[in-house]
Amino acid sequence: MAAVALSEAEKLYIVHGIQEDLRVDGRGCEDYRCAEVETDVVSNTSGSARVKLGHTDILVGVKAEMGTPKLEKPDEGYLEFFVDWLVY
């Protein structure tokens, strides 16, 4: 994990927030965001899910199919995957 350099003021801000049970967004330290999970939301996939957590909205789709191994490796399978994402 990469080291993050914080100033003494930032450290003090974080420690006081913990001591006073406050976060920047007004929630308490043990308050959590409401999570919503939906499955099978994309019809042309083998499986899909949508997760909403606070202002974060994630949509995941998986498509799987059987195929023929490549000629140069007839005893081995292979996996292809593609990732697309959209940031709002």
PDB file of N, CA, C and O in Angstrom:
ATOM      1  N   MET A   1       0.847  -1.171   0.000  1.00  0.00           N
ATOM      2  CA  MET A   1       0.000   0.000   0.000  1.00  0.00           C
ATOM      3  C   MET A   1       0.899   1.243   0.000  1.00  0.00           C
ATOM      4  O   MET A   1       1.930   1.273   0.672  1.00  0.00           O
ATOM      5  N   ALA A   2       0.507   2.239  -0.740  1.00  0.00           N
ATOM      6  CA  ALA A   2       1.290   3.471  -0.850  1.00  0.00           C
ATOM      7  C   ALA A   2       1.146   4.305   0.423  1.00  0.00           C
ATOM      8  O   ALA A   2       0.077   4.360   1.030  1.00  0.00           O
ATOM      9  N   ALA A   3       2.222   4.938   0.803  1.00  0.00           N
ATOM     10  CA  ALA A   3       2.202   5.817   1.963  1.00  0.00           C
ATOM     11  C   ALA A   3       1.531   7.136   1.595  1.00  0.00           C
ATOM     12  O   ALA A   3       1.736   7.666   0.503  1.00  0.00           O
ATOM     13  N   VAL A   4       0.733   7.653   2.510  1.00  0.00           N
ATOM     14  CA  VAL A   4       0.053   8.925   2.291  1.00  0.00           C
ATOM     15  C   VAL A   4       0.591   9.916   3.313  1.00  0.00           C
ATOM     16  O   VAL A   4       0.522   9.677   4.518  1.00  0.00           O
ATOM     17  N   ALA A   5       1.118  11.012   2.830  1.00  0.00           N
ATOM     18  CA  ALA A   5       1.662  12.034   3.716  1.00  0.00           C
ATOM     19  C   ALA A   5       0.545  12.978   4.151  1.00  0.00           C
ATOM     20  O   ALA A   5      -0.130  13.585   3.320  1.00  0.00           O
ATOM     21  N   LEU A   6       0.361  13.093   5.467  1.00  0.00           N
ATOM     22  CA  LEU A   6      -0.636  14.015   6.012  1.00  0.00           C
ATOM     23  C   LEU A   6       0.059  15.058   6.861  1.00  0.00           C
ATOM     24  O   LEU A   6       1.026  14.764   7.562  1.00  0.00           O
ATOM     25  N   SER A   7      -0.438  16.270   6.791  1.00  0.00           N
ATOM     26  CA  SER A   7       0.110  17.322   7.646  1.00  0.00           C
ATOM     27  C   SER A   7      -0.404  17.102   9.070  1.00  0.00           C
ATOM     28  O   SER A   7      -1.347  16.343   9.289  1.00  0.00           O
ATOM     29  N   GLU A   8       0.221  17.769  10.024  1.00  0.00           N
ATOM     30  CA  GLU A   8      -0.231  17.661  11.421  1.00  0.00           C
ATOM     31  C   GLU A   8      -1.669  18.155  11.569  1.00  0.00           C
ATOM     32  O   GLU A   8      -2.432  17.609  12.365  1.00  0.00           O
ATOM     33  N   ALA A   9      -2.039  19.178  10.813  1.00  0.00           N
ATOM     34  CA  ALA A   9      -3.408  19.708  10.872  1.00  0.00           C
ATOM     35  C   ALA A   9      -4.412  18.674  10.364  1.00  0.00           C
ATOM     36  O   ALA A   9      -5.490  18.521  10.939  1.00  0.00           O
ATOM     37  N   GLU A  10      -4.062  17.966   9.288  1.00  0.00           N
ATOM     38  CA  GLU A  10      -4.952  16.932   8.753  1.00  0.00           C
ATOM     39  C   GLU A  10      -5.103  15.782   9.755  1.00  0.00           C
ATOM     40  O   GLU A  10      -6.205  15.277   9.966  1.00  0.00           O
ATOM     41  N   LYS A  11      -4.004  15.380  10.362  1.00  0.00           N
ATOM     42  CA  LYS A  11      -4.057  14.313  11.373  1.00  0.00           C
ATOM     43  C   LYS A  11      -4.948  14.716  12.538  1.00  0.00           C
ATOM     44  O   LYS A  11      -5.769  13.922  12.997  1.00  0.00           O
ATOM     45  N   LEU A  12      -4.793  15.939  13.014  1.00  0.00           N
ATOM     46  CA  LEU A  12      -5.581  16.445  14.125  1.00  0.00           C
ATOM     47  C   LEU A  12      -7.065  16.496  13.766  1.00  0.00           C
ATOM     48  O   LEU A  12      -7.918  16.161  14.588  1.00  0.00           O
ATOM     49  N   TYR A  13      -7.370  16.913  12.542  1.00  0.00           N
ATOM     50  CA  TYR A  13      -8.750  16.966  12.039  1.00  0.00           C
ATOM     51  C   TYR A  13      -9.385  15.573  12.070  1.00  0.00           C
ATOM     52  O   TYR A  13     -10.526  15.413  12.505  1.00  0.00           O
ATOM     53  N   ILE A  14      -8.643  14.575  11.610  1.00  0.00           N
ATOM     54  CA  ILE A  14      -9.150  13.199  11.589  1.00  0.00           C
ATOM     55  C   ILE A  14      -9.360  12.687  13.009  1.00  0.00           C
ATOM     56  O   ILE A  14     -10.405  12.110  13.308  1.00  0.00           O
ATOM     57  N   VAL A  15      -8.378  12.890  13.887  1.00  0.00           N
ATOM     58  CA  VAL A  15      -8.483  12.414  15.270  1.00  0.00           C
ATOM     59  C   VAL A  15      -9.659  13.075  15.979  1.00  0.00           C
ATOM     60  O   VAL A  15     -10.419  12.391  16.665  1.00  0.00           O
ATOM     61  N   HIS A  16      -9.829  14.374  15.833  1.00  0.00           N
ATOM     62  CA  HIS A  16     -10.950  15.066  16.479  1.00  0.00           C
ATOM     63  C   HIS A  16     -12.286  14.584  15.924  1.00  0.00           C
ATOM     64  O   HIS A  16     -13.254  14.457  16.674  1.00  0.00           O
ATOM     65  N   GLY A  17     -12.352  14.317  14.633  1.00  0.00           N
ATOM     66  CA  GLY A  17     -13.584  13.790  14.053  1.00  0.00           C
ATOM     67  C   GLY A  17     -13.958  12.453  14.652  1.00  0.00           C
ATOM     68  O   GLY A  17     -15.131  12.196  14.921  1.00  0.00           O
ATOM     69  N   ILE A  18     -12.970  11.598  14.863  1.00  0.00           N
ATOM     70  CA  ILE A  18     -13.227  10.293  15.478  1.00  0.00           C
ATOM     71  C   ILE A  18     -13.671  10.473  16.927  1.00  0.00           C
ATOM     72  O   ILE A  18     -14.630   9.840  17.370  1.00  0.00           O
ATOM     73  N   GLN A  19     -12.984  11.323  17.652  1.00  0.00           N
ATOM     74  CA  GLN A  19     -13.322  11.555  19.066  1.00  0.00           C
ATOM     75  C   GLN A  19     -14.727  12.132  19.230  1.00  0.00           C
ATOM     76  O   GLN A  19     -15.420  11.822  20.199  1.00  0.00           O
ATOM     77  N   GLU A  20     -15.142  12.966  18.289  1.00  0.00           N
ATOM     78  CA  GLU A  20     -16.456  13.604  18.379  1.00  0.00           C
ATOM     79  C   GLU A  20     -17.527  12.841  17.602  1.00  0.00           C
ATOM     80  O   GLU A  20     -18.654  13.320  17.479  1.00  0.00           O
ATOM     81  N   ASP A  21     -17.193  11.655  17.073  1.00  0.00           N
ATOM     82  CA  ASP A  21     -18.122  10.795  16.345  1.00  0.00           C
ATOM     83  C   ASP A  21     -18.753  11.524  15.153  1.00  0.00           C
ATOM     84  O   ASP A  21     -19.966  11.470  14.950  1.00  0.00           O
ATOM     85  N   LEU A  22     -17.915  12.202  14.374  1.00  0.00           N
ATOM     86  CA  LEU A  22     -18.400  12.946  13.213  1.00  0.00           C
ATOM     87  C   LEU A  22     -17.584  12.622  11.975  1.00  0.00           C
ATOM     88  O   LEU A  22     -16.380  12.375  12.040  1.00  0.00           O
ATOM     89  N   ARG A  23     -18.265  12.632  10.865  1.00  0.00           N
ATOM     90  CA  ARG A  23     -17.608  12.558   9.565  1.00  0.00           C
ATOM     91  C   ARG A  23     -17.903  13.856   8.827  1.00  0.00           C
ATOM     92  O   ARG A  23     -18.769  14.627   9.241  1.00  0.00           O
ATOM     93  N   VAL A  24     -17.189  14.098   7.741  1.00  0.00           N
ATOM     94  CA  VAL A  24     -17.363  15.323   6.963  1.00  0.00           C
ATOM     95  C   VAL A  24     -18.795  15.451   6.464  1.00  0.00           C
ATOM     96  O   VAL A  24     -19.325  16.560   6.395  1.00  0.00           O
ATOM     97  N   ASP A  25     -19.433  14.330   6.113  1.00  0.00           N
ATOM     98  CA  ASP A  25     -20.790  14.387   5.572  1.00  0.00           C
ATOM     99  C   ASP A  25     -21.872  14.398   6.651  1.00  0.00           C
ATOM    100  O   ASP A  25     -23.058  14.325   6.328  1.00  0.00           O
ATOM    101  N   GLY A  26     -21.486  14.490   7.925  1.00  0.00           N
ATOM    102  CA  GLY A  26     -22.466  14.589   8.997  1.00  0.00           C
ATOM    103  C   GLY A  26     -22.851  13.272   9.642  1.00  0.00           C
ATOM    104  O   GLY A  26     -23.499  13.273  10.689  1.00  0.00           O
ATOM    105  N   ARG A  27     -22.469  12.138   9.044  1.00  0.00           N
ATOM    106  CA  ARG A  27     -22.775  10.838   9.647  1.00  0.00           C
ATOM    107  C   ARG A  27     -21.869  10.595  10.836  1.00  0.00           C
ATOM    108  O   ARG A  27     -20.774  11.152  10.923  1.00  0.00           O
ATOM    109  N   GLY A  28     -22.335   9.759  11.750  1.00  0.00           N
ATOM    110  CA  GLY A  28     -21.496   9.332  12.856  1.00  0.00           C
ATOM    111  C   GLY A  28     -20.508   8.281  12.371  1.00  0.00           C
ATOM    112  O   GLY A  28     -20.651   7.758  11.265  1.00  0.00           O
ATOM    113  N   CYS A  29     -19.508   7.969  13.189  1.00  0.00           N
ATOM    114  CA  CYS A  29     -18.473   7.013  12.788  1.00  0.00           C
ATOM    115  C   CYS A  29     -19.039   5.617  12.516  1.00  0.00           C
ATOM    116  O   CYS A  29     -18.493   4.888  11.688  1.00  0.00           O
ATOM    117  N   GLU A  30     -20.108   5.238  13.189  1.00  0.00           N
ATOM    118  CA  GLU A  30     -20.680   3.913  12.978  1.00  0.00           C
ATOM    119  C   GLU A  30     -21.917   3.921  12.084  1.00  0.00           C
ATOM    120  O   GLU A  30     -22.542   2.880  11.882  1.00  0.00           O
ATOM    121  N   ASP A  31     -22.270   5.078  11.553  1.00  0.00           N
ATOM    122  CA  ASP A  31     -23.402   5.154  10.615  1.00  0.00           C
ATOM    123  C   ASP A  31     -22.952   4.674   9.247  1.00  0.00           C
ATOM    124  O   ASP A  31     -21.838   4.965   8.814  1.00  0.00           O
ATOM    125  N   TYR A  32     -23.806   3.950   8.580  1.00  0.00           N
ATOM    126  CA  TYR A  32     -23.461   3.460   7.253  1.00  0.00           C
ATOM    127  C   TYR A  32     -24.456   3.993   6.237  1.00  0.00           C
ATOM    128  O   TYR A  32     -25.560   4.413   6.580  1.00  0.00           O
ATOM    129  N   ARG A  33     -24.043   3.966   4.990  1.00  0.00           N
ATOM    130  CA  ARG A  33     -24.928   4.397   3.913  1.00  0.00           C
ATOM    131  C   ARG A  33     -25.863   3.257   3.550  1.00  0.00           C
ATOM    132  O   ARG A  33     -25.490   2.086   3.629  1.00  0.00           O
ATOM    133  N   CYS A  34     -27.061   3.601   3.156  1.00  0.00           N
ATOM    134  CA  CYS A  34     -28.024   2.607   2.718  1.00  0.00           C
ATOM    135  C   CYS A  34     -27.529   1.989   1.411  1.00  0.00           C
ATOM    136  O   CYS A  34     -27.142   2.703   0.486  1.00  0.00           O
ATOM    137  N   ALA A  35     -27.544   0.664   1.344  1.00  0.00           N
ATOM    138  CA  ALA A  35     -27.102  -0.034   0.138  1.00  0.00           C
ATOM    139  C   ALA A  35     -28.290  -0.703  -0.532  1.00  0.00           C
ATOM    140  O   ALA A  35     -29.137  -1.303   0.130  1.00  0.00           O
ATOM    141  N   GLU A  36     -28.342  -0.592  -1.845  1.00  0.00           N
ATOM    142  CA  GLU A  36     -29.379  -1.261  -2.640  1.00  0.00           C
ATOM    143  C   GLU A  36     -28.687  -2.188  -3.625  1.00  0.00           C
ATOM    144  O   GLU A  36     -27.728  -1.790  -4.286  1.00  0.00           O
ATOM    145  N   VAL A  37     -29.169  -3.426  -3.726  1.00  0.00           N
ATOM    146  CA  VAL A  37     -28.594  -4.389  -4.658  1.00  0.00           C
ATOM    147  C   VAL A  37     -29.716  -4.970  -5.506  1.00  0.00           C
ATOM    148  O   VAL A  37     -30.712  -5.462  -4.976  1.00  0.00           O
ATOM    149  N   GLU A  38     -29.552  -4.911  -6.823  1.00  0.00           N
ATOM    150  CA  GLU A  38     -30.493  -5.524  -7.768  1.00  0.00           C
ATOM    151  C   GLU A  38     -29.713  -6.533  -8.596  1.00  0.00           C
ATOM    152  O   GLU A  38     -28.559  -6.284  -8.943  1.00  0.00           O
ATOM    153  N   THR A  39     -30.315  -7.652  -8.915  1.00  0.00           N
ATOM    154  CA  THR A  39     -29.653  -8.636  -9.778  1.00  0.00           C
ATOM    155  C   THR A  39     -30.455  -8.821 -11.058  1.00  0.00           C
ATOM    156  O   THR A  39     -31.626  -8.448 -11.135  1.00  0.00           O
ATOM    157  N   ASP A  40     -29.805  -9.402 -12.058  1.00  0.00           N
ATOM    158  CA  ASP A  40     -30.425  -9.647 -13.366  1.00  0.00           C
ATOM    159  C   ASP A  40     -31.023  -8.381 -13.962  1.00  0.00           C
ATOM    160  O   ASP A  40     -32.189  -8.364 -14.355  1.00  0.00           O
ATOM    161  N   VAL A  41     -30.221  -7.318 -14.029  1.00  0.00           N
ATOM    162  CA  VAL A  41     -30.721  -6.040 -14.534  1.00  0.00           C
ATOM    163  C   VAL A  41     -30.408  -5.806 -16.013  1.00  0.00           C
ATOM    164  O   VAL A  41     -30.998  -4.921 -16.633  1.00  0.00           O
ATOM    165  N   VAL A  42     -29.488  -6.587 -16.583  1.00  0.00           N
ATOM    166  CA  VAL A  42     -29.151  -6.452 -18.000  1.00  0.00           C
ATOM    167  C   VAL A  42     -29.542  -7.755 -18.691  1.00  0.00           C
ATOM    168  O   VAL A  42     -29.035  -8.823 -18.344  1.00  0.00           O
ATOM    169  N   SER A  43     -30.437  -7.666 -19.661  1.00  0.00           N
ATOM    170  CA  SER A  43     -31.030  -8.869 -20.244  1.00  0.00           C
ATOM    171  C   SER A  43     -30.095  -9.683 -21.135  1.00  0.00           C
ATOM    172  O   SER A  43     -30.272 -10.896 -21.243  1.00  0.00           O
ATOM    173  N   ASN A  44     -29.115  -9.063 -21.771  1.00  0.00           N
ATOM    174  CA  ASN A  44     -28.268  -9.816 -22.696  1.00  0.00           C
ATOM    175  C   ASN A  44     -26.956 -10.288 -22.063  1.00  0.00           C
ATOM    176  O   ASN A  44     -25.942 -10.399 -22.753  1.00  0.00           O
ATOM    177  N   THR A  45     -26.968 -10.566 -20.756  1.00  0.00           N
ATOM    178  CA  THR A  45     -25.786 -11.072 -20.062  1.00  0.00           C
ATOM    179  C   THR A  45     -26.114 -12.410 -19.401  1.00  0.00           C
ATOM    180  O   THR A  45     -27.280 -12.777 -19.249  1.00  0.00           O
ATOM    181  N   SER A  46     -25.068 -13.124 -19.016  1.00  0.00           N
ATOM    182  CA  SER A  46     -25.261 -14.360 -18.253  1.00  0.00           C
ATOM    183  C   SER A  46     -25.595 -14.031 -16.804  1.00  0.00           C
ATOM    184  O   SER A  46     -26.231 -14.831 -16.118  1.00  0.00           O
ATOM    185  N   GLY A  47     -25.180 -12.883 -16.343  1.00  0.00           N
ATOM    186  CA  GLY A  47     -25.494 -12.416 -14.996  1.00  0.00           C
ATOM    187  C   GLY A  47     -25.160 -10.944 -14.890  1.00  0.00           C
ATOM    188  O   GLY A  47     -24.235 -10.464 -15.547  1.00  0.00           O
ATOM    189  N   SER A  48     -25.897 -10.231 -14.077  1.00  0.00           N
ATOM    190  CA  SER A  48     -25.628  -8.805 -13.899  1.00  0.00           C
ATOM    191  C   SER A  48     -26.141  -8.354 -12.548  1.00  0.00           C
ATOM    192  O   SER A  48     -27.002  -8.994 -11.945  1.00  0.00           O
ATOM    193  N   ALA A  49     -25.599  -7.243 -12.084  1.00  0.00           N
ATOM    194  CA  ALA A  49     -26.031  -6.674 -10.809  1.00  0.00           C
ATOM    195  C   ALA A  49     -25.806  -5.169 -10.833  1.00  0.00           C
ATOM    196  O   ALA A  49     -24.931  -4.661 -11.534  1.00  0.00           O
ATOM    197  N   ARG A  50     -26.611  -4.482 -10.056  1.00  0.00           N
ATOM    198  CA  ARG A  50     -26.473  -3.041  -9.868  1.00  0.00           C
ATOM    199  C   ARG A  50     -26.429  -2.791  -8.370  1.00  0.00           C
ATOM    200  O   ARG A  50     -27.292  -3.265  -7.631  1.00  0.00           O
ATOM    201  N   VAL A  51     -25.430  -2.052  -7.923  1.00  0.00           N
ATOM    202  CA  VAL A  51     -25.281  -1.731  -6.511  1.00  0.00           C
ATOM    203  C   VAL A  51     -25.260  -0.219  -6.367  1.00  0.00           C
ATOM    204  O   VAL A  51     -24.512   0.471  -7.059  1.00  0.00           O
ATOM    205  N   LYS A  52     -26.082   0.284  -5.472  1.00  0.00           N
ATOM    206  CA  LYS A  52     -26.094   1.713  -5.154  1.00  0.00           C
ATOM    207  C   LYS A  52     -25.694   1.845  -3.691  1.00  0.00           C
ATOM    208  O   LYS A  52     -26.292   1.224  -2.811  1.00  0.00           O
ATOM    209  N   LEU A  53     -24.674   2.663  -3.444  1.00  0.00           N
ATOM    210  CA  LEU A  53     -24.195   2.913  -2.089  1.00  0.00           C
ATOM    211  C   LEU A  53     -23.917   4.400  -1.964  1.00  0.00           C
ATOM    212  O   LEU A  53     -22.926   4.895  -2.501  1.00  0.00           O
ATOM    213  N   GLY A  54     -24.779   5.112  -1.262  1.00  0.00           N
ATOM    214  CA  GLY A  54     -24.651   6.562  -1.209  1.00  0.00           C
ATOM    215  C   GLY A  54     -24.843   7.141  -2.590  1.00  0.00           C
ATOM    216  O   GLY A  54     -25.852   6.875  -3.241  1.00  0.00           O
ATOM    217  N   HIS A  55     -23.880   7.937  -3.048  1.00  0.00           N
ATOM    218  CA  HIS A  55     -23.937   8.530  -4.384  1.00  0.00           C
ATOM    219  C   HIS A  55     -23.195   7.683  -5.414  1.00  0.00           C
ATOM    220  O   HIS A  55     -22.990   8.119  -6.547  1.00  0.00           O
ATOM    221  N   THR A  56     -22.793   6.481  -5.026  1.00  0.00           N
ATOM    222  CA  THR A  56     -22.072   5.587  -5.933  1.00  0.00           C
ATOM    223  C   THR A  56     -23.052   4.601  -6.543  1.00  0.00           C
ATOM    224  O   THR A  56     -23.847   3.989  -5.831  1.00  0.00           O
ATOM    225  N   ASP A  57     -22.998   4.448  -7.847  1.00  0.00           N
ATOM    226  CA  ASP A  57     -23.898   3.550  -8.584  1.00  0.00           C
ATOM    227  C   ASP A  57     -23.034   2.674  -9.483  1.00  0.00           C
ATOM    228  O   ASP A  57     -22.364   3.179 -10.384  1.00  0.00           O
ATOM    229  N   ILE A  58     -23.046   1.365  -9.244  1.00  0.00           N
ATOM    230  CA  ILE A  58     -22.194   0.435  -9.987  1.00  0.00           C
ATOM    231  C   ILE A  58     -23.061  -0.569 -10.726  1.00  0.00           C
ATOM    232  O   ILE A  58     -23.971  -1.156 -10.141  1.00  0.00           O
ATOM    233  N   LEU A  59     -22.784  -0.767 -12.000  1.00  0.00           N
ATOM    234  CA  LEU A  59     -23.490  -1.753 -12.816  1.00  0.00           C
ATOM    235  C   LEU A  59     -22.457  -2.724 -13.361  1.00  0.00           C
ATOM    236  O   LEU A  59     -21.478  -2.313 -13.983  1.00  0.00           O
ATOM    237  N   VAL A  60     -22.677  -4.019 -13.126  1.00  0.00           N
ATOM    238  CA  VAL A  60     -21.754  -5.055 -13.564  1.00  0.00           C
ATOM    239  C   VAL A  60     -22.510  -6.091 -14.370  1.00  0.00           C
ATOM    240  O   VAL A  60     -23.587  -6.534 -13.973  1.00  0.00           O
ATOM    241  N   GLY A  61     -21.941  -6.477 -15.508  1.00  0.00           N
ATOM    242  CA  GLY A  61     -22.523  -7.528 -16.325  1.00  0.00           C
ATOM    243  C   GLY A  61     -21.460  -8.560 -16.687  1.00  0.00           C
ATOM    244  O   GLY A  61     -20.313  -8.210 -16.965  1.00  0.00           O
ATOM    245  N   VAL A  62     -21.845  -9.816 -16.680  1.00  0.00           N
ATOM    246  CA  VAL A  62     -20.933 -10.904 -17.032  1.00  0.00           C
ATOM    247  C   VAL A  62     -21.571 -11.718 -18.135  1.00  0.00           C
ATOM    248  O   VAL A  62     -22.745 -12.079 -18.056  1.00  0.00           O
ATOM    249  N   LYS A  63     -20.798 -12.005 -19.159  1.00  0.00           N
ATOM    250  CA  LYS A  63     -21.293 -12.836 -20.249  1.00  0.00           C
ATOM    251  C   LYS A  63     -20.302 -13.978 -20.431  1.00  0.00           C
ATOM    252  O   LYS A  63     -19.104 -13.740 -20.583  1.00  0.00           O
ATOM    253  N   ALA A  64     -20.786 -15.208 -20.417  1.00  0.00           N
ATOM    254  CA  ALA A  64     -19.912 -16.373 -20.550  1.00  0.00           C
ATOM    255  C   ALA A  64     -20.440 -17.280 -21.643  1.00  0.00           C
ATOM    256  O   ALA A  64     -21.649 -17.434 -21.814  1.00  0.00           O
ATOM    257  N   GLU A  65     -19.523 -17.875 -22.374  1.00  0.00           N
ATOM    258  CA  GLU A  65     -19.923 -18.840 -23.392  1.00  0.00           C
ATOM    259  C   GLU A  65     -18.789 -19.832 -23.607  1.00  0.00           C
ATOM    260  O   GLU A  65     -17.619 -19.503 -23.415  1.00  0.00           O
ATOM    261  N   MET A  66     -19.138 -21.019 -23.999  1.00  0.00           N
ATOM    262  CA  MET A  66     -18.144 -22.060 -24.281  1.00  0.00           C
ATOM    263  C   MET A  66     -17.581 -21.821 -25.668  1.00  0.00           C
ATOM    264  O   MET A  66     -18.302 -21.410 -26.578  1.00  0.00           O
ATOM    265  N   GLY A  67     -16.306 -22.077 -25.825  1.00  0.00           N
ATOM    266  CA  GLY A  67     -15.669 -21.891 -27.117  1.00  0.00           C
ATOM    267  C   GLY A  67     -14.686 -23.012 -27.392  1.00  0.00           C
ATOM    268  O   GLY A  67     -14.454 -23.871 -26.542  1.00  0.00           O
ATOM    269  N   THR A  68     -14.123 -22.999 -28.557  1.00  0.00           N
ATOM    270  CA  THR A  68     -13.132 -23.985 -28.967  1.00  0.00           C
ATOM    271  C   THR A  68     -11.744 -23.476 -28.598  1.00  0.00           C
ATOM    272  O   THR A  68     -11.437 -22.307 -28.832  1.00  0.00           O
ATOM    273  N   PRO A  69     -10.890 -24.342 -28.018  1.00  0.00           N
ATOM    274  CA  PRO A  69      -9.524 -23.910 -27.688  1.00  0.00           C
ATOM    275  C   PRO A  69      -8.767 -23.462 -28.938  1.00  0.00           C
ATOM    276  O   PRO A  69      -9.095 -23.869 -30.053  1.00  0.00           O
ATOM    277  N   LYS A  70      -7.768 -22.636 -28.744  1.00  0.00           N
ATOM    278  CA  LYS A  70      -6.944 -22.172 -29.858  1.00  0.00           C
ATOM    279  C   LYS A  70      -6.148 -23.341 -30.434  1.00  0.00           C
ATOM    280  O   LYS A  70      -5.776 -24.257 -29.701  1.00  0.00           O
ATOM    281  N   LEU A  71      -5.888 -23.318 -31.721  1.00  0.00           N
ATOM    282  CA  LEU A  71      -5.198 -24.413 -32.412  1.00  0.00           C
ATOM    283  C   LEU A  71      -3.819 -24.707 -31.819  1.00  0.00           C
ATOM    284  O   LEU A  71      -3.421 -25.867 -31.718  1.00  0.00           O
ATOM    285  N   GLU A  72      -3.093 -23.663 -31.427  1.00  0.00           N
ATOM    286  CA  GLU A  72      -1.742 -23.873 -30.908  1.00  0.00           C
ATOM    287  C   GLU A  72      -1.730 -24.440 -29.483  1.00  0.00           C
ATOM    288  O   GLU A  72      -0.688 -24.900 -29.016  1.00  0.00           O
ATOM    289  N   LYS A  73      -2.869 -24.415 -28.791  1.00  0.00           N
ATOM    290  CA  LYS A  73      -2.966 -24.962 -27.434  1.00  0.00           C
ATOM    291  C   LYS A  73      -4.283 -25.725 -27.293  1.00  0.00           C
ATOM    292  O   LYS A  73      -5.191 -25.276 -26.593  1.00  0.00           O
ATOM    293  N   PRO A  74      -4.387 -26.876 -27.954  1.00  0.00           N
ATOM    294  CA  PRO A  74      -5.676 -27.582 -27.982  1.00  0.00           C
ATOM    295  C   PRO A  74      -6.116 -28.163 -26.640  1.00  0.00           C
ATOM    296  O   PRO A  74      -7.296 -28.465 -26.459  1.00  0.00           O
ATOM    297  N   ASP A  75      -5.177 -28.327 -25.686  1.00  0.00           N
ATOM    298  CA  ASP A  75      -5.534 -28.890 -24.384  1.00  0.00           C
ATOM    299  C   ASP A  75      -5.737 -27.817 -23.316  1.00  0.00           C
ATOM    300  O   ASP A  75      -5.895 -28.139 -22.139  1.00  0.00           O
ATOM    301  N   GLU A  76      -5.733 -26.567 -23.709  1.00  0.00           N
ATOM    302  CA  GLU A  76      -5.873 -25.479 -22.754  1.00  0.00           C
ATOM    303  C   GLU A  76      -7.032 -24.572 -23.146  1.00  0.00           C
ATOM    304  O   GLU A  76      -7.305 -24.371 -24.329  1.00  0.00           O
ATOM    305  N   GLY A  77      -7.692 -24.043 -22.164  1.00  0.00           N
ATOM    306  CA  GLY A  77      -8.728 -23.057 -22.422  1.00  0.00           C
ATOM    307  C   GLY A  77      -8.125 -21.654 -22.331  1.00  0.00           C
ATOM    308  O   GLY A  77      -6.927 -21.497 -22.096  1.00  0.00           O
ATOM    309  N   TYR A  78      -8.932 -20.686 -22.511  1.00  0.00           N
ATOM    310  CA  TYR A  78      -8.476 -19.313 -22.352  1.00  0.00           C
ATOM    311  C   TYR A  78      -9.648 -18.453 -21.905  1.00  0.00           C
ATOM    312  O   TYR A  78     -10.813 -18.819 -22.062  1.00  0.00           O
ATOM    313  N   LEU A  79      -9.313 -17.325 -21.354  1.00  0.00           N
ATOM    314  CA  LEU A  79     -10.306 -16.417 -20.812  1.00  0.00           C
ATOM    315  C   LEU A  79     -10.069 -15.040 -21.407  1.00  0.00           C
ATOM    316  O   LEU A  79      -8.953 -14.522 -21.369  1.00  0.00           O
ATOM    317  N   GLU A  80     -11.102 -14.461 -21.947  1.00  0.00           N
ATOM    318  CA  GLU A  80     -11.029 -13.089 -22.448  1.00  0.00           C
ATOM    319  C   GLU A  80     -11.977 -12.246 -21.599  1.00  0.00           C
ATOM    320  O   GLU A  80     -13.065 -12.692 -21.237  1.00  0.00           O
ATOM    321  N   PHE A  81     -11.565 -11.066 -21.297  1.00  0.00           N
ATOM    322  CA  PHE A  81     -12.480 -10.170 -20.601  1.00  0.00           C
ATOM    323  C   PHE A  81     -12.247  -8.741 -21.045  1.00  0.00           C
ATOM    324  O   PHE A  81     -11.152  -8.361 -21.462  1.00  0.00           O
ATOM    325  N   PHE A  82     -13.300  -7.970 -20.943  1.00  0.00           N
ATOM    326  CA  PHE A  82     -13.281  -6.569 -21.331  1.00  0.00           C
ATOM    327  C   PHE A  82     -13.914  -5.771 -20.201  1.00  0.00           C
ATOM    328  O   PHE A  82     -14.865  -6.233 -19.571  1.00  0.00           O
ATOM    329  N   VAL A  83     -13.405  -4.602 -19.947  1.00  0.00           N
ATOM    330  CA  VAL A  83     -13.939  -3.757 -18.887  1.00  0.00           C
ATOM    331  C   VAL A  83     -14.302  -2.412 -19.510  1.00  0.00           C
ATOM    332  O   VAL A  83     -13.482  -1.784 -20.179  1.00  0.00           O
ATOM    333  N   ASP A  84     -15.513  -1.990 -19.284  1.00  0.00           N
ATOM    334  CA  ASP A  84     -15.971  -0.655 -19.673  1.00  0.00           C
ATOM    335  C   ASP A  84     -16.495   0.033 -18.431  1.00  0.00           C
ATOM    336  O   ASP A  84     -17.127  -0.605 -17.589  1.00  0.00           O
ATOM    337  N   TRP A  85     -16.247   1.303 -18.307  1.00  0.00           N
ATOM    338  CA  TRP A  85     -16.824   2.035 -17.211  1.00  0.00           C
ATOM    339  C   TRP A  85     -17.145   3.452 -17.630  1.00  0.00           C
ATOM    340  O   TRP A  85     -16.571   4.005 -18.568  1.00  0.00           O
ATOM    341  N   LEU A  86     -18.066   4.001 -16.911  1.00  0.00           N
ATOM    342  CA  LEU A  86     -18.531   5.350 -17.197  1.00  0.00           C
ATOM    343  C   LEU A  86     -18.524   6.123 -15.889  1.00  0.00           C
ATOM    344  O   LEU A  86     -19.094   5.676 -14.895  1.00  0.00           O
ATOM    345  N   VAL A  87     -17.898   7.246 -15.890  1.00  0.00           N
ATOM    346  CA  VAL A  87     -17.836   8.084 -14.698  1.00  0.00           C
ATOM    347  C   VAL A  87     -18.726   9.298 -14.920  1.00  0.00           C
ATOM    348  O   VAL A  87     -18.581  10.006 -15.916  1.00  0.00           O
ATOM    349  N   TYR A  88     -19.636   9.533 -14.001  1.00  0.00           N
ATOM    350  CA  TYR A  88     -20.535  10.679 -14.106  1.00  0.00           C
ATOM    351  C   TYR A  88     -19.963  11.855 -13.369  1.00  0.00           C
ATOM    352  O   TYR A  88     -20.575  12.922 -13.340  1.00  0.00           O
TER     353      TYR A  88
END
